[in-house]
Amino acid sequence: MANKVKTGNGPDQDAGAAYARAECAESAAGDARAEIGVIGGSGFYSFLDDVTEVRVDTPYGPPSDSLFLGEVAGRRVAFLPRHGRGHHLPPHRINYRANLWALRSVGARQVFGPCAVGGLRPEYGPGTLLVPDQFVDRTKSRPSTYFDGLPTPDGTMPNVVHVSLADPYCPTGRAAALKAARGRDWEPVDGGTLVVVEGPRFGTRAESRWHRAQGWSVVGMTGHPEAALARELELCYTSLTLVTDLDAGAESGEGVSHEEVLRVFAANVDRLRGVLFDAVAALPGTGERDCPCGAALGGMDPGIALP
């Protein structure tokens, strides 16, 4: 079952009153379909008309929130608030496996994952849009694979599967994002390394300087394991990172604050949404993908039935 809801503007904290919770379970996936997924807050979909809220259960527990399905440039898109409406989930408590599984279960095969990051170089100041081509995982406690040797609730045992993550982001999605940004006179940084830390705390100056010394570009808390899980599900995944601050080791003074991150992201969310929607419009149809992402398993039997 899916509910149609009227959306309203405002931050995640106020979004709860704007939506009616659908009384449905896993069967909701059959009531509404989407071809593209976007993992981000309500600022990316709250202004759309005729949004359908779909609640989906997964073998890995509930996702961060319901899926909100709407139309962008004639494409059906499923939006998923990464931190839940109200922004109540810290980065290390997000059910990443359920989130990606839920998006695939409603038909999404291409996913954008916009996120806020700190710049590790002075030239990557607030307002910079960087589309990474690599990431480094420095998280500690997050389940990051579907092939963990543990049975799903129905007793199905996944096989041992090793997927390549040499190039973790979809080349088609990256190209679409870069072109969309340039089309809106927002020159993006093409490539760079996103280092993903556990959070929820911000880094020390020593950590930040070490990240920078490694040649990495930006630091965030949510880019992993999204990309890895998407690859295991043969989904195309593209990250768009918005720099909201210079990380502690890249500047003097007090360092980053939560308030500063929220302020800069809010000031740029309309701009980022425009780029994102243009990129959505430019993606190929699900049956027209010619990137390697859709064949990431290489014919291997995962041992579990993908949705």
Contacts in CASP RR format, 6 or more apart in sequence:
PFRMAT RR
TARGET T0000
AUTHOR 0000-0000-0000
METHOD contacts of the structure
MODEL  1
MANKVKTGNGPDQDAGAAYARAECAESAAGDARAEIGVIGGSGFYSFLDD
VTEVRVDTPYGPPSDSLFLGEVAGRRVAFLPRHGRGHHLPPHRINYRANL
WALRSVGARQVFGPCAVGGLRPEYGPGTLLVPDQFVDRTKSRPSTYFDGL
PTPDGTMPNVVHVSLADPYCPTGRAAALKAARGRDWEPVDGGTLVVVEGP
RFGTRAESRWHRAQGWSVVGMTGHPEAALARELELCYTSLTLVTDLDAGA
ESGEGVSHEEVLRVFAANVDRLRGVLFDAVAALPGTGERDCPCGAALGGM
DPGIALP
1 22 0 8 1.000
1 23 0 8 1.000
1 24 0 8 1.000
1 27 0 8 1.000
1 28 0 8 1.000
1 31 0 8 1.000
2 22 0 8 1.000
2 24 0 8 1.000
2 28 0 8 1.000
2 31 0 8 1.000
2 32 0 8 1.000
2 52 0 8 1.000
2 53 0 8 1.000
2 54 0 8 1.000
2 69 0 8 1.000
3 20 0 8 1.000
3 21 0 8 1.000
3 22 0 8 1.000
3 52 0 8 1.000
3 53 0 8 1.000
4 50 0 8 1.000
4 51 0 8 1.000
4 52 0 8 1.000
4 53 0 8 1.000
5 18 0 8 1.000
5 19 0 8 1.000
5 20 0 8 1.000
5 51 0 8 1.000
5 52 0 8 1.000
5 53 0 8 1.000
5 68 0 8 1.000
6 18 0 8 1.000
6 49 0 8 1.000
6 51 0 8 1.000
7 18 0 8 1.000
7 19 0 8 1.000
7 42 0 8 1.000
7 45 0 8 1.000
7 46 0 8 1.000
7 47 0 8 1.000
7 48 0 8 1.000
7 49 0 8 1.000
7 51 0 8 1.000
7 68 0 8 1.000
8 15 0 8 1.000
8 18 0 8 1.000
8 46 0 8 1.000
8 47 0 8 1.000
9 43 0 8 1.000
9 46 0 8 1.000
9 47 0 8 1.000
10 42 0 8 1.000
10 43 0 8 1.000
10 46 0 8 1.000
11 42 0 8 1.000
11 43 0 8 1.000
11 87 0 8 1.000
11 266 0 8 1.000
12 41 0 8 1.000
12 42 0 8 1.000
12 43 0 8 1.000
12 81 0 8 1.000
12 83 0 8 1.000
12 84 0 8 1.000
12 85 0 8 1.000
12 86 0 8 1.000
12 87 0 8 1.000
13 86 0 8 1.000
13 87 0 8 1.000
15 42 0 8 1.000
15 46 0 8 1.000
15 81 0 8 1.000
15 85 0 8 1.000
15 86 0 8 1.000
16 85 0 8 1.000
16 86 0 8 1.000
18 46 0 8 1.000
19 53 0 8 1.000
19 66 0 8 1.000
19 68 0 8 1.000
19 85 0 8 1.000
20 53 0 8 1.000
21 53 0 8 1.000
21 55 0 8 1.000
21 66 0 8 1.000
22 28 0 8 1.000
22 53 0 8 1.000
22 54 0 8 1.000
22 55 0 8 1.000
22 66 0 8 1.000
23 55 0 8 1.000
24 31 0 8 1.000
24 54 0 8 1.000
24 55 0 8 1.000
25 55 0 8 1.000
25 57 0 8 1.000
26 56 0 8 1.000
26 57 0 8 1.000
26 58 0 8 1.000
26 105 0 8 1.000
28 54 0 8 1.000
28 55 0 8 1.000
28 56 0 8 1.000
29 54 0 8 1.000
29 56 0 8 1.000
29 102 0 8 1.000
29 105 0 8 1.000
29 106 0 8 1.000
29 307 0 8 1.000
30 106 0 8 1.000
31 54 0 8 1.000
32 52 0 8 1.000
32 54 0 8 1.000
32 67 0 8 1.000
32 69 0 8 1.000
32 106 0 8 1.000
33 69 0 8 1.000
33 76 0 8 1.000
33 106 0 8 1.000
33 107 0 8 1.000
34 67 0 8 1.000
34 69 0 8 1.000
34 70 0 8 1.000
34 76 0 8 1.000
34 77 0 8 1.000
34 78 0 8 1.000
34 103 0 8 1.000
34 106 0 8 1.000
34 107 0 8 1.000
34 108 0 8 1.000
35 75 0 8 1.000
35 76 0 8 1.000
35 77 0 8 1.000
35 107 0 8 1.000
35 108 0 8 1.000
35 109 0 8 1.000
35 110 0 8 1.000
35 285 0 8 1.000
35 286 0 8 1.000
36 72 0 8 1.000
36 75 0 8 1.000
36 76 0 8 1.000
36 77 0 8 1.000
36 78 0 8 1.000
36 108 0 8 1.000
36 109 0 8 1.000
36 110 0 8 1.000
36 111 0 8 1.000
36 112 0 8 1.000
36 280 0 8 1.000
36 283 0 8 1.000
37 77 0 8 1.000
37 78 0 8 1.000
37 79 0 8 1.000
37 80 0 8 1.000
37 103 0 8 1.000
37 108 0 8 1.000
37 110 0 8 1.000
37 111 0 8 1.000
37 112 0 8 1.000
38 44 0 8 1.000
38 45 0 8 1.000
38 77 0 8 1.000
38 78 0 8 1.000
38 79 0 8 1.000
38 80 0 8 1.000
38 111 0 8 1.000
38 112 0 8 1.000
38 113 0 8 1.000
38 114 0 8 1.000
38 276 0 8 1.000
38 280 0 8 1.000
39 80 0 8 1.000
39 82 0 8 1.000
39 99 0 8 1.000
39 103 0 8 1.000
39 111 0 8 1.000
39 112 0 8 1.000
39 113 0 8 1.000
39 114 0 8 1.000
39 226 0 8 1.000
40 79 0 8 1.000
40 80 0 8 1.000
40 81 0 8 1.000
40 82 0 8 1.000
40 113 0 8 1.000
40 114 0 8 1.000
40 115 0 8 1.000
41 79 0 8 1.000
41 81 0 8 1.000
41 82 0 8 1.000
41 83 0 8 1.000
41 84 0 8 1.000
42 81 0 8 1.000
42 85 0 8 1.000
43 269 0 8 1.000
43 273 0 8 1.000
44 79 0 8 1.000
44 114 0 8 1.000
44 269 0 8 1.000
44 273 0 8 1.000
44 276 0 8 1.000
45 51 0 8 1.000
45 68 0 8 1.000
45 70 0 8 1.000
45 77 0 8 1.000
45 79 0 8 1.000
48 70 0 8 1.000
48 71 0 8 1.000
48 72 0 8 1.000
50 70 0 8 1.000
50 71 0 8 1.000
51 68 0 8 1.000
51 69 0 8 1.000
51 70 0 8 1.000
52 68 0 8 1.000
52 69 0 8 1.000
52 70 0 8 1.000
53 66 0 8 1.000
53 67 0 8 1.000
53 68 0 8 1.000
53 69 0 8 1.000
54 66 0 8 1.000
54 67 0 8 1.000
54 68 0 8 1.000
54 69 0 8 1.000
54 78 0 8 1.000
54 106 0 8 1.000
55 66 0 8 1.000
55 67 0 8 1.000
56 63 0 8 1.000
56 66 0 8 1.000
56 67 0 8 1.000
56 102 0 8 1.000
56 105 0 8 1.000
56 106 0 8 1.000
58 97 0 8 1.000
58 98 0 8 1.000
58 101 0 8 1.000
58 102 0 8 1.000
58 105 0 8 1.000
59 101 0 8 1.000
59 152 0 8 1.000
59 153 0 8 1.000
59 154 0 8 1.000
59 304 0 8 1.000
60 95 0 8 1.000
60 97 0 8 1.000
60 98 0 8 1.000
60 101 0 8 1.000
60 143 0 8 1.000
60 152 0 8 1.000
61 95 0 8 1.000
61 98 0 8 1.000
62 95 0 8 1.000
62 98 0 8 1.000
63 80 0 8 1.000
63 95 0 8 1.000
63 98 0 8 1.000
63 99 0 8 1.000
63 101 0 8 1.000
63 102 0 8 1.000
64 80 0 8 1.000
64 81 0 8 1.000
64 82 0 8 1.000
64 83 0 8 1.000
64 84 0 8 1.000
64 89 0 8 1.000
64 94 0 8 1.000
64 95 0 8 1.000
64 98 0 8 1.000
64 99 0 8 1.000
65 80 0 8 1.000
65 81 0 8 1.000
65 84 0 8 1.000
65 85 0 8 1.000
67 78 0 8 1.000
67 79 0 8 1.000
67 80 0 8 1.000
67 102 0 8 1.000
67 103 0 8 1.000
67 106 0 8 1.000
68 78 0 8 1.000
68 79 0 8 1.000
68 80 0 8 1.000
68 81 0 8 1.000
69 76 0 8 1.000
69 77 0 8 1.000
69 78 0 8 1.000
69 79 0 8 1.000
69 106 0 8 1.000
70 76 0 8 1.000
70 77 0 8 1.000
70 78 0 8 1.000
70 79 0 8 1.000
71 77 0 8 1.000
72 277 0 8 1.000
72 280 0 8 1.000
72 281 0 8 1.000
73 277 0 8 1.000
73 278 0 8 1.000
73 280 0 8 1.000
73 281 0 8 1.000
74 281 0 8 1.000
75 280 0 8 1.000
75 281 0 8 1.000
75 283 0 8 1.000
77 280 0 8 1.000
78 103 0 8 1.000
78 106 0 8 1.000
78 107 0 8 1.000
78 108 0 8 1.000
80 99 0 8 1.000
80 102 0 8 1.000
80 103 0 8 1.000
81 87 0 8 1.000
82 89 0 8 1.000
82 94 0 8 1.000
82 99 0 8 1.000
82 115 0 8 1.000
82 222 0 8 1.000
83 89 0 8 1.000
83 90 0 8 1.000
83 91 0 8 1.000
83 94 0 8 1.000
90 199 0 8 1.000
90 200 0 8 1.000
91 198 0 8 1.000
91 199 0 8 1.000
91 200 0 8 1.000
91 221 0 8 1.000
91 222 0 8 1.000
92 139 0 8 1.000
92 140 0 8 1.000
92 141 0 8 1.000
92 142 0 8 1.000
92 198 0 8 1.000
92 199 0 8 1.000
92 200 0 8 1.000
92 221 0 8 1.000
94 142 0 8 1.000
94 222 0 8 1.000
96 142 0 8 1.000
96 143 0 8 1.000
96 144 0 8 1.000
96 225 0 8 1.000
96 226 0 8 1.000
96 229 0 8 1.000
97 143 0 8 1.000
97 146 0 8 1.000
97 225 0 8 1.000
97 229 0 8 1.000
99 226 0 8 1.000
100 111 0 8 1.000
100 226 0 8 1.000
100 229 0 8 1.000
100 230 0 8 1.000
100 233 0 8 1.000
100 235 0 8 1.000
101 146 0 8 1.000
101 233 0 8 1.000
101 307 0 8 1.000
103 111 0 8 1.000
103 235 0 8 1.000
104 233 0 8 1.000
104 235 0 8 1.000
104 306 0 8 1.000
104 307 0 8 1.000
105 307 0 8 1.000
107 286 0 8 1.000
107 307 0 8 1.000
108 235 0 8 1.000
109 234 0 8 1.000
109 235 0 8 1.000
109 236 0 8 1.000
109 286 0 8 1.000
109 289 0 8 1.000
109 294 0 8 1.000
110 170 0 8 1.000
110 172 0 8 1.000
110 173 0 8 1.000
110 235 0 8 1.000
110 236 0 8 1.000
110 238 0 8 1.000
110 283 0 8 1.000
110 286 0 8 1.000
110 289 0 8 1.000
111 226 0 8 1.000
111 230 0 8 1.000
111 235 0 8 1.000
111 236 0 8 1.000
111 237 0 8 1.000
111 238 0 8 1.000
112 173 0 8 1.000
112 177 0 8 1.000
112 237 0 8 1.000
112 238 0 8 1.000
112 239 0 8 1.000
112 240 0 8 1.000
112 276 0 8 1.000
112 279 0 8 1.000
112 280 0 8 1.000
113 223 0 8 1.000
113 226 0 8 1.000
113 237 0 8 1.000
113 238 0 8 1.000
113 239 0 8 1.000
113 240 0 8 1.000
114 239 0 8 1.000
114 240 0 8 1.000
114 241 0 8 1.000
114 242 0 8 1.000
114 272 0 8 1.000
114 276 0 8 1.000
115 220 0 8 1.000
115 222 0 8 1.000
115 223 0 8 1.000
115 239 0 8 1.000
115 240 0 8 1.000
115 241 0 8 1.000
115 242 0 8 1.000
116 220 0 8 1.000
116 241 0 8 1.000
116 242 0 8 1.000
116 244 0 8 1.000
116 261 0 8 1.000
116 264 0 8 1.000
116 265 0 8 1.000
117 130 0 8 1.000
117 194 0 8 1.000
117 218 0 8 1.000
117 219 0 8 1.000
117 220 0 8 1.000
117 241 0 8 1.000
117 242 0 8 1.000
117 243 0 8 1.000
117 244 0 8 1.000
118 124 0 8 1.000
118 218 0 8 1.000
118 219 0 8 1.000
118 220 0 8 1.000
118 243 0 8 1.000
118 244 0 8 1.000
118 245 0 8 1.000
118 246 0 8 1.000
118 247 0 8 1.000
118 256 0 8 1.000
119 125 0 8 1.000
119 128 0 8 1.000
119 217 0 8 1.000
119 218 0 8 1.000
119 219 0 8 1.000
119 243 0 8 1.000
119 245 0 8 1.000
119 246 0 8 1.000
119 247 0 8 1.000
119 250 0 8 1.000
120 195 0 8 1.000
120 208 0 8 1.000
120 211 0 8 1.000
120 212 0 8 1.000
120 215 0 8 1.000
120 216 0 8 1.000
120 217 0 8 1.000
120 218 0 8 1.000
120 219 0 8 1.000
120 247 0 8 1.000
120 249 0 8 1.000
120 250 0 8 1.000
121 212 0 8 1.000
121 217 0 8 1.000
121 250 0 8 1.000
122 246 0 8 1.000
122 250 0 8 1.000
122 251 0 8 1.000
124 130 0 8 1.000
124 189 0 8 1.000
124 217 0 8 1.000
124 218 0 8 1.000
124 243 0 8 1.000
124 246 0 8 1.000
125 243 0 8 1.000
125 245 0 8 1.000
125 246 0 8 1.000
126 243 0 8 1.000
126 244 0 8 1.000
126 245 0 8 1.000
126 246 0 8 1.000
126 264 0 8 1.000
127 242 0 8 1.000
127 243 0 8 1.000
127 244 0 8 1.000
127 264 0 8 1.000
127 268 0 8 1.000
128 189 0 8 1.000
128 242 0 8 1.000
128 243 0 8 1.000
129 181 0 8 1.000
129 186 0 8 1.000
129 188 0 8 1.000
129 189 0 8 1.000
129 240 0 8 1.000
129 241 0 8 1.000
129 242 0 8 1.000
129 243 0 8 1.000
129 272 0 8 1.000
129 275 0 8 1.000
130 188 0 8 1.000
130 189 0 8 1.000
130 191 0 8 1.000
130 192 0 8 1.000
130 194 0 8 1.000
130 217 0 8 1.000
130 218 0 8 1.000
130 241 0 8 1.000
130 243 0 8 1.000
131 174 0 8 1.000
131 177 0 8 1.000
131 178 0 8 1.000
131 181 0 8 1.000
131 188 0 8 1.000
131 189 0 8 1.000
131 190 0 8 1.000
131 191 0 8 1.000
131 238 0 8 1.000
131 239 0 8 1.000
131 240 0 8 1.000
131 241 0 8 1.000
132 169 0 8 1.000
132 191 0 8 1.000
132 192 0 8 1.000
132 193 0 8 1.000
132 194 0 8 1.000
132 217 0 8 1.000
132 218 0 8 1.000
132 239 0 8 1.000
132 241 0 8 1.000
133 167 0 8 1.000
133 169 0 8 1.000
133 174 0 8 1.000
133 191 0 8 1.000
133 192 0 8 1.000
133 193 0 8 1.000
134 167 0 8 1.000
134 168 0 8 1.000
134 191 0 8 1.000
134 192 0 8 1.000
134 193 0 8 1.000
134 194 0 8 1.000
135 168 0 8 1.000
135 193 0 8 1.000
135 194 0 8 1.000
135 195 0 8 1.000
135 196 0 8 1.000
135 223 0 8 1.000
135 224 0 8 1.000
135 227 0 8 1.000
135 239 0 8 1.000
136 193 0 8 1.000
136 194 0 8 1.000
136 195 0 8 1.000
136 196 0 8 1.000
136 214 0 8 1.000
136 216 0 8 1.000
137 144 0 8 1.000
137 196 0 8 1.000
137 224 0 8 1.000
137 225 0 8 1.000
137 228 0 8 1.000
138 195 0 8 1.000
138 196 0 8 1.000
138 197 0 8 1.000
138 198 0 8 1.000
139 196 0 8 1.000
139 197 0 8 1.000
139 198 0 8 1.000
139 224 0 8 1.000
139 225 0 8 1.000
140 198 0 8 1.000
141 198 0 8 1.000
142 198 0 8 1.000
142 224 0 8 1.000
142 225 0 8 1.000
143 225 0 8 1.000
144 224 0 8 1.000
144 225 0 8 1.000
144 228 0 8 1.000
144 229 0 8 1.000
145 225 0 8 1.000
145 228 0 8 1.000
145 229 0 8 1.000
145 232 0 8 1.000
146 158 0 8 1.000
146 229 0 8 1.000
146 232 0 8 1.000
146 233 0 8 1.000
146 302 0 8 1.000
146 304 0 8 1.000
147 158 0 8 1.000
147 159 0 8 1.000
147 160 0 8 1.000
147 161 0 8 1.000
147 232 0 8 1.000
147 302 0 8 1.000
148 158 0 8 1.000
149 157 0 8 1.000
149 158 0 8 1.000
149 160 0 8 1.000
150 157 0 8 1.000
150 158 0 8 1.000
151 157 0 8 1.000
152 158 0 8 1.000
152 304 0 8 1.000
156 303 0 8 1.000
156 304 0 8 1.000
156 305 0 8 1.000
157 303 0 8 1.000
158 302 0 8 1.000
158 303 0 8 1.000
158 304 0 8 1.000
159 300 0 8 1.000
159 301 0 8 1.000
159 302 0 8 1.000
159 303 0 8 1.000
161 232 0 8 1.000
161 297 0 8 1.000
161 300 0 8 1.000
161 302 0 8 1.000
163 231 0 8 1.000
163 232 0 8 1.000
163 296 0 8 1.000
163 297 0 8 1.000
164 231 0 8 1.000
164 296 0 8 1.000
165 227 0 8 1.000
165 228 0 8 1.000
165 231 0 8 1.000
168 227 0 8 1.000
168 228 0 8 1.000
168 231 0 8 1.000
168 237 0 8 1.000
169 227 0 8 1.000
169 237 0 8 1.000
169 238 0 8 1.000
169 239 0 8 1.000
170 236 0 8 1.000
170 237 0 8 1.000
170 238 0 8 1.000
170 291 0 8 1.000
170 293 0 8 1.000
171 291 0 8 1.000
172 236 0 8 1.000
172 283 0 8 1.000
172 284 0 8 1.000
172 289 0 8 1.000
172 290 0 8 1.000
172 291 0 8 1.000
173 236 0 8 1.000
173 238 0 8 1.000
173 279 0 8 1.000
173 283 0 8 1.000
173 291 0 8 1.000
174 191 0 8 1.000
174 238 0 8 1.000
176 238 0 8 1.000
176 279 0 8 1.000
176 282 0 8 1.000
176 283 0 8 1.000
177 188 0 8 1.000
177 238 0 8 1.000
177 240 0 8 1.000
177 275 0 8 1.000
177 276 0 8 1.000
177 279 0 8 1.000
178 188 0 8 1.000
178 190 0 8 1.000
179 279 0 8 1.000
179 282 0 8 1.000
180 274 0 8 1.000
180 275 0 8 1.000
180 276 0 8 1.000
180 278 0 8 1.000
180 279 0 8 1.000
180 282 0 8 1.000
181 187 0 8 1.000
181 188 0 8 1.000
181 275 0 8 1.000
182 188 0 8 1.000
183 278 0 8 1.000
184 271 0 8 1.000
184 274 0 8 1.000
184 275 0 8 1.000
184 278 0 8 1.000
186 271 0 8 1.000
186 275 0 8 1.000
189 217 0 8 1.000
191 217 0 8 1.000
192 216 0 8 1.000
192 217 0 8 1.000
192 218 0 8 1.000
193 215 0 8 1.000
193 216 0 8 1.000
193 217 0 8 1.000
193 218 0 8 1.000
194 216 0 8 1.000
194 217 0 8 1.000
194 218 0 8 1.000
194 219 0 8 1.000
194 220 0 8 1.000
194 223 0 8 1.000
194 239 0 8 1.000
194 241 0 8 1.000
195 211 0 8 1.000
195 214 0 8 1.000
195 216 0 8 1.000
195 218 0 8 1.000
195 219 0 8 1.000
195 220 0 8 1.000
196 219 0 8 1.000
196 220 0 8 1.000
196 221 0 8 1.000
196 222 0 8 1.000
196 223 0 8 1.000
196 224 0 8 1.000
197 203 0 8 1.000
197 207 0 8 1.000
197 219 0 8 1.000
197 220 0 8 1.000
197 221 0 8 1.000
198 221 0 8 1.000
199 221 0 8 1.000
200 221 0 8 1.000
202 247 0 8 1.000
202 248 0 8 1.000
202 255 0 8 1.000
202 256 0 8 1.000
203 219 0 8 1.000
203 247 0 8 1.000
203 248 0 8 1.000
204 248 0 8 1.000
205 248 0 8 1.000
205 249 0 8 1.000
207 248 0 8 1.000
208 219 0 8 1.000
208 247 0 8 1.000
208 248 0 8 1.000
208 249 0 8 1.000
208 250 0 8 1.000
209 249 0 8 1.000
211 219 0 8 1.000
211 247 0 8 1.000
212 247 0 8 1.000
212 249 0 8 1.000
212 250 0 8 1.000
218 241 0 8 1.000
218 243 0 8 1.000
219 247 0 8 1.000
220 241 0 8 1.000
223 239 0 8 1.000
226 237 0 8 1.000
226 239 0 8 1.000
227 237 0 8 1.000
227 239 0 8 1.000
230 236 0 8 1.000
230 237 0 8 1.000
230 293 0 8 1.000
231 237 0 8 1.000
231 293 0 8 1.000
231 296 0 8 1.000
232 296 0 8 1.000
232 297 0 8 1.000
232 302 0 8 1.000
233 306 0 8 1.000
234 293 0 8 1.000
234 294 0 8 1.000
234 295 0 8 1.000
234 296 0 8 1.000
234 297 0 8 1.000
234 306 0 8 1.000
235 293 0 8 1.000
235 294 0 8 1.000
236 289 0 8 1.000
236 291 0 8 1.000
236 293 0 8 1.000
236 294 0 8 1.000
237 293 0 8 1.000
238 279 0 8 1.000
240 272 0 8 1.000
240 275 0 8 1.000
240 276 0 8 1.000
240 279 0 8 1.000
242 264 0 8 1.000
242 265 0 8 1.000
242 268 0 8 1.000
242 272 0 8 1.000
244 260 0 8 1.000
244 261 0 8 1.000
244 264 0 8 1.000
244 265 0 8 1.000
245 255 0 8 1.000
245 256 0 8 1.000
245 260 0 8 1.000
245 261 0 8 1.000
245 264 0 8 1.000
246 256 0 8 1.000
247 256 0 8 1.000
248 255 0 8 1.000
248 256 0 8 1.000
249 255 0 8 1.000
284 290 0 8 1.000
END
